[in-house]
């Protein structure tokens, strides 16, 4: 909150996804209303995503090596950032749902943009041009 995202830098593109063990019927579990255990470090995004879909979940906050949680029986699925998917495949996980696309962005404090616009606007414009036009 209070941040302005004037430029999509067009780098570090990835997606936030739900991934589950290969062979786990995630769609069926969701359809039948199963309460799923989801491991993630992105708890707020996961909470909002599953709540919007009406899916009942227990969120388990973890940091690092998220892919191991289903393998050791700690979680049914994970919510994590995915770029190529190679780490998921190496751990026998598959993407079952995309939550959102992600990329690096220039952020500016909205209050600073108002109070220091003369200094910030040329900088934001230059970064936007260098990044290929921003958004």
Phi and psi in radians as a Rosetta constraint file:
Dihedral C 1 N 2 CA 2 C 2 CIRCULARHARMONIC 1.355 0.35
Dihedral N 2 CA 2 C 2 N 3 CIRCULARHARMONIC 0.184 0.35
Dihedral C 2 N 3 CA 3 C 3 CIRCULARHARMONIC -1.998 0.35
Dihedral N 3 CA 3 C 3 N 4 CIRCULARHARMONIC 2.519 0.35
Dihedral C 3 N 4 CA 4 C 4 CIRCULARHARMONIC -1.956 0.35
Dihedral N 4 CA 4 C 4 N 5 CIRCULARHARMONIC 2.383 0.35
Dihedral C 4 N 5 CA 5 C 5 CIRCULARHARMONIC -1.994 0.35
Dihedral N 5 CA 5 C 5 N 6 CIRCULARHARMONIC 1.356 0.35
Dihedral C 5 N 6 CA 6 C 6 CIRCULARHARMONIC -1.307 0.35
Dihedral N 6 CA 6 C 6 N 7 CIRCULARHARMONIC -0.372 0.35
Dihedral C 6 N 7 CA 7 C 7 CIRCULARHARMONIC -2.391 0.35
Dihedral N 7 CA 7 C 7 N 8 CIRCULARHARMONIC 2.173 0.35
Dihedral C 7 N 8 CA 8 C 8 CIRCULARHARMONIC -1.457 0.35
Dihedral N 8 CA 8 C 8 N 9 CIRCULARHARMONIC 2.019 0.35
Dihedral C 8 N 9 CA 9 C 9 CIRCULARHARMONIC -1.275 0.35
Dihedral N 9 CA 9 C 9 N 10 CIRCULARHARMONIC -0.233 0.35
Dihedral C 9 N 10 CA 10 C 10 CIRCULARHARMONIC 1.249 0.35
Dihedral N 10 CA 10 C 10 N 11 CIRCULARHARMONIC 0.349 0.35
Dihedral C 10 N 11 CA 11 C 11 CIRCULARHARMONIC -2.187 0.35
Dihedral N 11 CA 11 C 11 N 12 CIRCULARHARMONIC 2.892 0.35
Dihedral C 11 N 12 CA 12 C 12 CIRCULARHARMONIC 0.961 0.35
Dihedral N 12 CA 12 C 12 N 13 CIRCULARHARMONIC 0.721 0.35
Dihedral C 12 N 13 CA 13 C 13 CIRCULARHARMONIC -1.259 0.35
Dihedral N 13 CA 13 C 13 N 14 CIRCULARHARMONIC 2.397 0.35
Dihedral C 13 N 14 CA 14 C 14 CIRCULARHARMONIC -2.774 0.35
Dihedral N 14 CA 14 C 14 N 15 CIRCULARHARMONIC -2.994 0.35
Dihedral C 14 N 15 CA 15 C 15 CIRCULARHARMONIC -2.451 0.35
Dihedral N 15 CA 15 C 15 N 16 CIRCULARHARMONIC 2.594 0.35
Dihedral C 15 N 16 CA 16 C 16 CIRCULARHARMONIC -1.625 0.35
Dihedral N 16 CA 16 C 16 N 17 CIRCULARHARMONIC 2.185 0.35
Dihedral C 16 N 17 CA 17 C 17 CIRCULARHARMONIC -2.327 0.35
Dihedral N 17 CA 17 C 17 N 18 CIRCULARHARMONIC 2.791 0.35
Dihedral C 17 N 18 CA 18 C 18 CIRCULARHARMONIC -1.676 0.35
Dihedral N 18 CA 18 C 18 N 19 CIRCULARHARMONIC 2.281 0.35
Dihedral C 18 N 19 CA 19 C 19 CIRCULARHARMONIC -2.248 0.35
Dihedral N 19 CA 19 C 19 N 20 CIRCULARHARMONIC 2.512 0.35
Dihedral C 19 N 20 CA 20 C 20 CIRCULARHARMONIC -2.372 0.35
Dihedral N 20 CA 20 C 20 N 21 CIRCULARHARMONIC 2.822 0.35
Dihedral C 20 N 21 CA 21 C 21 CIRCULARHARMONIC -1.029 0.35
Dihedral N 21 CA 21 C 21 N 22 CIRCULARHARMONIC 2.456 0.35
Dihedral C 21 N 22 CA 22 C 22 CIRCULARHARMONIC -0.998 0.35
Dihedral N 22 CA 22 C 22 N 23 CIRCULARHARMONIC 2.218 0.35
Dihedral C 22 N 23 CA 23 C 23 CIRCULARHARMONIC 1.762 0.35
Dihedral N 23 CA 23 C 23 N 24 CIRCULARHARMONIC -0.278 0.35
Dihedral C 23 N 24 CA 24 C 24 CIRCULARHARMONIC -1.426 0.35
Dihedral N 24 CA 24 C 24 N 25 CIRCULARHARMONIC 2.198 0.35
Dihedral C 24 N 25 CA 25 C 25 CIRCULARHARMONIC -1.493 0.35
Dihedral N 25 CA 25 C 25 N 26 CIRCULARHARMONIC 1.389 0.35
Dihedral C 25 N 26 CA 26 C 26 CIRCULARHARMONIC -1.029 0.35
Dihedral N 26 CA 26 C 26 N 27 CIRCULARHARMONIC -0.832 0.35
Dihedral C 26 N 27 CA 27 C 27 CIRCULARHARMONIC -1.037 0.35
Dihedral N 27 CA 27 C 27 N 28 CIRCULARHARMONIC -0.724 0.35
Dihedral C 27 N 28 CA 28 C 28 CIRCULARHARMONIC -1.182 0.35
Dihedral N 28 CA 28 C 28 N 29 CIRCULARHARMONIC -0.709 0.35
Dihedral C 28 N 29 CA 29 C 29 CIRCULARHARMONIC -1.070 0.35
Dihedral N 29 CA 29 C 29 N 30 CIRCULARHARMONIC -0.723 0.35
Dihedral C 29 N 30 CA 30 C 30 CIRCULARHARMONIC -1.155 0.35
Dihedral N 30 CA 30 C 30 N 31 CIRCULARHARMONIC -0.785 0.35
Dihedral C 30 N 31 CA 31 C 31 CIRCULARHARMONIC -1.036 0.35
Dihedral N 31 CA 31 C 31 N 32 CIRCULARHARMONIC -0.719 0.35
Dihedral C 31 N 32 CA 32 C 32 CIRCULARHARMONIC -1.504 0.35
Dihedral N 32 CA 32 C 32 N 33 CIRCULARHARMONIC 0.056 0.35
Dihedral C 32 N 33 CA 33 C 33 CIRCULARHARMONIC 1.396 0.35
Dihedral N 33 CA 33 C 33 N 34 CIRCULARHARMONIC 0.399 0.35
Dihedral C 33 N 34 CA 34 C 34 CIRCULARHARMONIC -1.099 0.35
Dihedral N 34 CA 34 C 34 N 35 CIRCULARHARMONIC 2.550 0.35
Dihedral C 34 N 35 CA 35 C 35 CIRCULARHARMONIC -1.519 0.35
Dihedral N 35 CA 35 C 35 N 36 CIRCULARHARMONIC 2.009 0.35
Dihedral C 35 N 36 CA 36 C 36 CIRCULARHARMONIC -1.707 0.35
Dihedral N 36 CA 36 C 36 N 37 CIRCULARHARMONIC 2.538 0.35
Dihedral C 36 N 37 CA 37 C 37 CIRCULARHARMONIC -1.687 0.35
Dihedral N 37 CA 37 C 37 N 38 CIRCULARHARMONIC 2.115 0.35
Dihedral C 37 N 38 CA 38 C 38 CIRCULARHARMONIC -2.100 0.35
Dihedral N 38 CA 38 C 38 N 39 CIRCULARHARMONIC 2.150 0.35
Dihedral C 38 N 39 CA 39 C 39 CIRCULARHARMONIC -1.669 0.35
Dihedral N 39 CA 39 C 39 N 40 CIRCULARHARMONIC 2.361 0.35
Dihedral C 39 N 40 CA 40 C 40 CIRCULARHARMONIC -2.919 0.35
Dihedral N 40 CA 40 C 40 N 41 CIRCULARHARMONIC 2.754 0.35
Dihedral C 40 N 41 CA 41 C 41 CIRCULARHARMONIC -1.752 0.35
Dihedral N 41 CA 41 C 41 N 42 CIRCULARHARMONIC -0.079 0.35
Dihedral C 41 N 42 CA 42 C 42 CIRCULARHARMONIC -1.794 0.35
Dihedral N 42 CA 42 C 42 N 43 CIRCULARHARMONIC 1.087 0.35
Dihedral C 42 N 43 CA 43 C 43 CIRCULARHARMONIC -1.074 0.35
Dihedral N 43 CA 43 C 43 N 44 CIRCULARHARMONIC -0.800 0.35
Dihedral C 43 N 44 CA 44 C 44 CIRCULARHARMONIC -1.124 0.35
Dihedral N 44 CA 44 C 44 N 45 CIRCULARHARMONIC -0.788 0.35
Dihedral C 44 N 45 CA 45 C 45 CIRCULARHARMONIC -1.089 0.35
Dihedral N 45 CA 45 C 45 N 46 CIRCULARHARMONIC -0.776 0.35
Dihedral C 45 N 46 CA 46 C 46 CIRCULARHARMONIC -1.098 0.35
Dihedral N 46 CA 46 C 46 N 47 CIRCULARHARMONIC -0.767 0.35
Dihedral C 46 N 47 CA 47 C 47 CIRCULARHARMONIC -1.032 0.35
Dihedral N 47 CA 47 C 47 N 48 CIRCULARHARMONIC -0.843 0.35
Dihedral C 47 N 48 CA 48 C 48 CIRCULARHARMONIC -1.116 0.35
Dihedral N 48 CA 48 C 48 N 49 CIRCULARHARMONIC -0.713 0.35
Dihedral C 48 N 49 CA 49 C 49 CIRCULARHARMONIC -1.089 0.35
Dihedral N 49 CA 49 C 49 N 50 CIRCULARHARMONIC -0.910 0.35
Dihedral C 49 N 50 CA 50 C 50 CIRCULARHARMONIC -1.221 0.35
Dihedral N 50 CA 50 C 50 N 51 CIRCULARHARMONIC -0.615 0.35
Dihedral C 50 N 51 CA 51 C 51 CIRCULARHARMONIC -1.107 0.35
Dihedral N 51 CA 51 C 51 N 52 CIRCULARHARMONIC -0.726 0.35
Dihedral C 51 N 52 CA 52 C 52 CIRCULARHARMONIC -1.103 0.35
Dihedral N 52 CA 52 C 52 N 53 CIRCULARHARMONIC -0.494 0.35
Dihedral C 52 N 53 CA 53 C 53 CIRCULARHARMONIC -1.629 0.35
Dihedral N 53 CA 53 C 53 N 54 CIRCULARHARMONIC -0.102 0.35
Dihedral C 53 N 54 CA 54 C 54 CIRCULARHARMONIC 1.280 0.35
Dihedral N 54 CA 54 C 54 N 55 CIRCULARHARMONIC 0.437 0.35
Dihedral C 54 N 55 CA 55 C 55 CIRCULARHARMONIC -1.655 0.35
Dihedral N 55 CA 55 C 55 N 56 CIRCULARHARMONIC 2.272 0.35
Dihedral C 55 N 56 CA 56 C 56 CIRCULARHARMONIC -1.481 0.35
Dihedral N 56 CA 56 C 56 N 57 CIRCULARHARMONIC 2.142 0.35
Dihedral C 56 N 57 CA 57 C 57 CIRCULARHARMONIC -2.387 0.35
Dihedral N 57 CA 57 C 57 N 58 CIRCULARHARMONIC 2.664 0.35
Dihedral C 57 N 58 CA 58 C 58 CIRCULARHARMONIC -1.883 0.35
Dihedral N 58 CA 58 C 58 N 59 CIRCULARHARMONIC 2.075 0.35
Dihedral C 58 N 59 CA 59 C 59 CIRCULARHARMONIC -1.605 0.35
Dihedral N 59 CA 59 C 59 N 60 CIRCULARHARMONIC 2.321 0.35
Dihedral C 59 N 60 CA 60 C 60 CIRCULARHARMONIC -2.019 0.35
Dihedral N 60 CA 60 C 60 N 61 CIRCULARHARMONIC 1.989 0.35
Dihedral C 60 N 61 CA 61 C 61 CIRCULARHARMONIC -1.427 0.35
Dihedral N 61 CA 61 C 61 N 62 CIRCULARHARMONIC 2.078 0.35
Dihedral C 61 N 62 CA 62 C 62 CIRCULARHARMONIC -2.268 0.35
Dihedral N 62 CA 62 C 62 N 63 CIRCULARHARMONIC 2.775 0.35
Dihedral C 62 N 63 CA 63 C 63 CIRCULARHARMONIC -2.199 0.35
Dihedral N 63 CA 63 C 63 N 64 CIRCULARHARMONIC 2.166 0.35
Dihedral C 63 N 64 CA 64 C 64 CIRCULARHARMONIC 1.311 0.35
Dihedral N 64 CA 64 C 64 N 65 CIRCULARHARMONIC 2.623 0.35
Dihedral C 64 N 65 CA 65 C 65 CIRCULARHARMONIC 0.838 0.35
Dihedral N 65 CA 65 C 65 N 66 CIRCULARHARMONIC 0.731 0.35
Dihedral C 65 N 66 CA 66 C 66 CIRCULARHARMONIC -0.956 0.35
Dihedral N 66 CA 66 C 66 N 67 CIRCULARHARMONIC -0.598 0.35
Dihedral C 66 N 67 CA 67 C 67 CIRCULARHARMONIC -1.083 0.35
Dihedral N 67 CA 67 C 67 N 68 CIRCULARHARMONIC -0.347 0.35
Dihedral C 67 N 68 CA 68 C 68 CIRCULARHARMONIC -1.372 0.35
Dihedral N 68 CA 68 C 68 N 69 CIRCULARHARMONIC -0.386 0.35
Dihedral C 68 N 69 CA 69 C 69 CIRCULARHARMONIC -0.971 0.35
Dihedral N 69 CA 69 C 69 N 70 CIRCULARHARMONIC -0.836 0.35
Dihedral C 69 N 70 CA 70 C 70 CIRCULARHARMONIC -1.197 0.35
Dihedral N 70 CA 70 C 70 N 71 CIRCULARHARMONIC -0.573 0.35
Dihedral C 70 N 71 CA 71 C 71 CIRCULARHARMONIC -1.153 0.35
Dihedral N 71 CA 71 C 71 N 72 CIRCULARHARMONIC -0.550 0.35
Dihedral C 71 N 72 CA 72 C 72 CIRCULARHARMONIC -1.726 0.35
Dihedral N 72 CA 72 C 72 N 73 CIRCULARHARMONIC 0.121 0.35
Dihedral C 72 N 73 CA 73 C 73 CIRCULARHARMONIC 1.438 0.35
Dihedral N 73 CA 73 C 73 N 74 CIRCULARHARMONIC 0.199 0.35
Dihedral C 73 N 74 CA 74 C 74 CIRCULARHARMONIC -1.352 0.35
Dihedral N 74 CA 74 C 74 N 75 CIRCULARHARMONIC -0.511 0.35
Dihedral C 74 N 75 CA 75 C 75 CIRCULARHARMONIC -2.538 0.35
Dihedral N 75 CA 75 C 75 N 76 CIRCULARHARMONIC 2.721 0.35
Dihedral C 75 N 76 CA 76 C 76 CIRCULARHARMONIC -1.412 0.35
Dihedral N 76 CA 76 C 76 N 77 CIRCULARHARMONIC -0.533 0.35
Dihedral C 76 N 77 CA 77 C 77 CIRCULARHARMONIC -2.737 0.35
Dihedral N 77 CA 77 C 77 N 78 CIRCULARHARMONIC 3.024 0.35
Dihedral C 77 N 78 CA 78 C 78 CIRCULARHARMONIC -2.262 0.35
Dihedral N 78 CA 78 C 78 N 79 CIRCULARHARMONIC 2.772 0.35
Dihedral C 78 N 79 CA 79 C 79 CIRCULARHARMONIC -2.073 0.35
Dihedral N 79 CA 79 C 79 N 80 CIRCULARHARMONIC 2.113 0.35
Dihedral C 79 N 80 CA 80 C 80 CIRCULARHARMONIC -2.696 0.35
Dihedral N 80 CA 80 C 80 N 81 CIRCULARHARMONIC 2.972 0.35
Dihedral C 80 N 81 CA 81 C 81 CIRCULARHARMONIC -1.437 0.35
Dihedral N 81 CA 81 C 81 N 82 CIRCULARHARMONIC 2.397 0.35
Dihedral C 81 N 82 CA 82 C 82 CIRCULARHARMONIC -2.276 0.35
Dihedral N 82 CA 82 C 82 N 83 CIRCULARHARMONIC 2.299 0.35
Dihedral C 82 N 83 CA 83 C 83 CIRCULARHARMONIC -1.886 0.35
Dihedral N 83 CA 83 C 83 N 84 CIRCULARHARMONIC -1.266 0.35
Dihedral C 83 N 84 CA 84 C 84 CIRCULARHARMONIC -1.665 0.35
Dihedral N 84 CA 84 C 84 N 85 CIRCULARHARMONIC -0.404 0.35
Dihedral C 84 N 85 CA 85 C 85 CIRCULARHARMONIC 1.548 0.35
Dihedral N 85 CA 85 C 85 N 86 CIRCULARHARMONIC -0.014 0.35
Dihedral C 85 N 86 CA 86 C 86 CIRCULARHARMONIC -1.143 0.35
Dihedral N 86 CA 86 C 86 N 87 CIRCULARHARMONIC -0.637 0.35
Dihedral C 86 N 87 CA 87 C 87 CIRCULARHARMONIC -1.170 0.35
Dihedral N 87 CA 87 C 87 N 88 CIRCULARHARMONIC -0.681 0.35
Dihedral C 87 N 88 CA 88 C 88 CIRCULARHARMONIC -1.063 0.35
Dihedral N 88 CA 88 C 88 N 89 CIRCULARHARMONIC -0.866 0.35
Dihedral C 88 N 89 CA 89 C 89 CIRCULARHARMONIC -1.051 0.35
Dihedral N 89 CA 89 C 89 N 90 CIRCULARHARMONIC -0.711 0.35
Dihedral C 89 N 90 CA 90 C 90 CIRCULARHARMONIC -1.091 0.35
Dihedral N 90 CA 90 C 90 N 91 CIRCULARHARMONIC -0.423 0.35
Dihedral C 90 N 91 CA 91 C 91 CIRCULARHARMONIC -1.876 0.35
Dihedral N 91 CA 91 C 91 N 92 CIRCULARHARMONIC 0.315 0.35
Dihedral C 91 N 92 CA 92 C 92 CIRCULARHARMONIC 1.034 0.35
Dihedral N 92 CA 92 C 92 N 93 CIRCULARHARMONIC 0.685 0.35
Dihedral C 92 N 93 CA 93 C 93 CIRCULARHARMONIC -1.980 0.35
Dihedral N 93 CA 93 C 93 N 94 CIRCULARHARMONIC 2.662 0.35
Dihedral C 93 N 94 CA 94 C 94 CIRCULARHARMONIC -2.260 0.35
Dihedral N 94 CA 94 C 94 N 95 CIRCULARHARMONIC 2.565 0.35
Dihedral C 94 N 95 CA 95 C 95 CIRCULARHARMONIC -1.217 0.35
Dihedral N 95 CA 95 C 95 N 96 CIRCULARHARMONIC 2.228 0.35
Dihedral C 95 N 96 CA 96 C 96 CIRCULARHARMONIC -1.965 0.35
Dihedral N 96 CA 96 C 96 N 97 CIRCULARHARMONIC -0.250 0.35
Dihedral C 96 N 97 CA 97 C 97 CIRCULARHARMONIC -2.861 0.35
Dihedral N 97 CA 97 C 97 N 98 CIRCULARHARMONIC 2.366 0.35
Dihedral C 97 N 98 CA 98 C 98 CIRCULARHARMONIC -1.708 0.35
Dihedral N 98 CA 98 C 98 N 99 CIRCULARHARMONIC 2.246 0.35
Dihedral C 98 N 99 CA 99 C 99 CIRCULARHARMONIC -1.557 0.35
Dihedral N 99 CA 99 C 99 N 100 CIRCULARHARMONIC -0.813 0.35
Dihedral C 99 N 100 CA 100 C 100 CIRCULARHARMONIC -2.881 0.35
Dihedral N 100 CA 100 C 100 N 101 CIRCULARHARMONIC 2.744 0.35
Dihedral C 100 N 101 CA 101 C 101 CIRCULARHARMONIC -1.497 0.35
Dihedral N 101 CA 101 C 101 N 102 CIRCULARHARMONIC 2.557 0.35
Dihedral C 101 N 102 CA 102 C 102 CIRCULARHARMONIC -2.320 0.35
Dihedral N 102 CA 102 C 102 N 103 CIRCULARHARMONIC 2.512 0.35
Dihedral C 102 N 103 CA 103 C 103 CIRCULARHARMONIC -2.651 0.35
Dihedral N 103 CA 103 C 103 N 104 CIRCULARHARMONIC 2.823 0.35
Dihedral C 103 N 104 CA 104 C 104 CIRCULARHARMONIC -1.268 0.35
Dihedral N 104 CA 104 C 104 N 105 CIRCULARHARMONIC 2.450 0.35
Dihedral C 104 N 105 CA 105 C 105 CIRCULARHARMONIC -2.359 0.35
Dihedral N 105 CA 105 C 105 N 106 CIRCULARHARMONIC 2.593 0.35
Dihedral C 105 N 106 CA 106 C 106 CIRCULARHARMONIC -1.341 0.35
Dihedral N 106 CA 106 C 106 N 107 CIRCULARHARMONIC 2.254 0.35
Dihedral C 106 N 107 CA 107 C 107 CIRCULARHARMONIC -2.060 0.35
Dihedral N 107 CA 107 C 107 N 108 CIRCULARHARMONIC 2.548 0.35
Dihedral C 107 N 108 CA 108 C 108 CIRCULARHARMONIC -2.353 0.35
Dihedral N 108 CA 108 C 108 N 109 CIRCULARHARMONIC 2.352 0.35
Dihedral C 108 N 109 CA 109 C 109 CIRCULARHARMONIC -1.134 0.35
Dihedral N 109 CA 109 C 109 N 110 CIRCULARHARMONIC 2.219 0.35
Dihedral C 109 N 110 CA 110 C 110 CIRCULARHARMONIC -1.070 0.35
Dihedral N 110 CA 110 C 110 N 111 CIRCULARHARMONIC -0.681 0.35
Dihedral C 110 N 111 CA 111 C 111 CIRCULARHARMONIC -1.124 0.35
Dihedral N 111 CA 111 C 111 N 112 CIRCULARHARMONIC -0.743 0.35
Dihedral C 111 N 112 CA 112 C 112 CIRCULARHARMONIC -1.132 0.35
Dihedral N 112 CA 112 C 112 N 113 CIRCULARHARMONIC -0.649 0.35
Dihedral C 112 N 113 CA 113 C 113 CIRCULARHARMONIC -1.085 0.35
Dihedral N 113 CA 113 C 113 N 114 CIRCULARHARMONIC -0.607 0.35
Dihedral C 113 N 114 CA 114 C 114 CIRCULARHARMONIC -1.320 0.35
Dihedral N 114 CA 114 C 114 N 115 CIRCULARHARMONIC -0.738 0.35
Dihedral C 114 N 115 CA 115 C 115 CIRCULARHARMONIC -1.484 0.35
Dihedral N 115 CA 115 C 115 N 116 CIRCULARHARMONIC -0.374 0.35
Dihedral C 115 N 116 CA 116 C 116 CIRCULARHARMONIC -2.222 0.35
Dihedral N 116 CA 116 C 116 N 117 CIRCULARHARMONIC 0.596 0.35
Dihedral C 116 N 117 CA 117 C 117 CIRCULARHARMONIC -1.058 0.35
Dihedral N 117 CA 117 C 117 N 118 CIRCULARHARMONIC -0.608 0.35
Dihedral C 117 N 118 CA 118 C 118 CIRCULARHARMONIC -1.075 0.35
Dihedral N 118 CA 118 C 118 N 119 CIRCULARHARMONIC -0.632 0.35
Dihedral C 118 N 119 CA 119 C 119 CIRCULARHARMONIC -1.450 0.35
Dihedral N 119 CA 119 C 119 N 120 CIRCULARHARMONIC -0.670 0.35
Dihedral C 119 N 120 CA 120 C 120 CIRCULARHARMONIC -1.427 0.35
Dihedral N 120 CA 120 C 120 N 121 CIRCULARHARMONIC -0.661 0.35
Dihedral C 120 N 121 CA 121 C 121 CIRCULARHARMONIC -1.042 0.35
Dihedral N 121 CA 121 C 121 N 122 CIRCULARHARMONIC -0.746 0.35
Dihedral C 121 N 122 CA 122 C 122 CIRCULARHARMONIC -1.125 0.35
Dihedral N 122 CA 122 C 122 N 123 CIRCULARHARMONIC -0.645 0.35
Dihedral C 122 N 123 CA 123 C 123 CIRCULARHARMONIC -1.145 0.35
Dihedral N 123 CA 123 C 123 N 124 CIRCULARHARMONIC -0.811 0.35
Dihedral C 123 N 124 CA 124 C 124 CIRCULARHARMONIC -1.060 0.35
Dihedral N 124 CA 124 C 124 N 125 CIRCULARHARMONIC -0.749 0.35
Dihedral C 124 N 125 CA 125 C 125 CIRCULARHARMONIC -1.105 0.35
Dihedral N 125 CA 125 C 125 N 126 CIRCULARHARMONIC -0.742 0.35
Dihedral C 125 N 126 CA 126 C 126 CIRCULARHARMONIC -1.134 0.35
Dihedral N 126 CA 126 C 126 N 127 CIRCULARHARMONIC -0.742 0.35
Dihedral C 126 N 127 CA 127 C 127 CIRCULARHARMONIC -1.138 0.35
Dihedral N 127 CA 127 C 127 N 128 CIRCULARHARMONIC -0.699 0.35
Dihedral C 127 N 128 CA 128 C 128 CIRCULARHARMONIC -1.050 0.35
Dihedral N 128 CA 128 C 128 N 129 CIRCULARHARMONIC -0.762 0.35
Dihedral C 128 N 129 CA 129 C 129 CIRCULARHARMONIC -1.115 0.35
Dihedral N 129 CA 129 C 129 N 130 CIRCULARHARMONIC -0.765 0.35
Dihedral C 129 N 130 CA 130 C 130 CIRCULARHARMONIC -1.131 0.35
Dihedral N 130 CA 130 C 130 N 131 CIRCULARHARMONIC -0.541 0.35
Dihedral C 130 N 131 CA 131 C 131 CIRCULARHARMONIC -1.501 0.35
Dihedral N 131 CA 131 C 131 N 132 CIRCULARHARMONIC 0.004 0.35
Dihedral C 131 N 132 CA 132 C 132 CIRCULARHARMONIC 1.667 0.35
Dihedral N 132 CA 132 C 132 N 133 CIRCULARHARMONIC 0.439 0.35
Dihedral C 132 N 133 CA 133 C 133 CIRCULARHARMONIC 1.901 0.35
Dihedral N 133 CA 133 C 133 N 134 CIRCULARHARMONIC -0.204 0.35
Dihedral C 133 N 134 CA 134 C 134 CIRCULARHARMONIC 1.121 0.35
Dihedral N 134 CA 134 C 134 N 135 CIRCULARHARMONIC -2.523 0.35
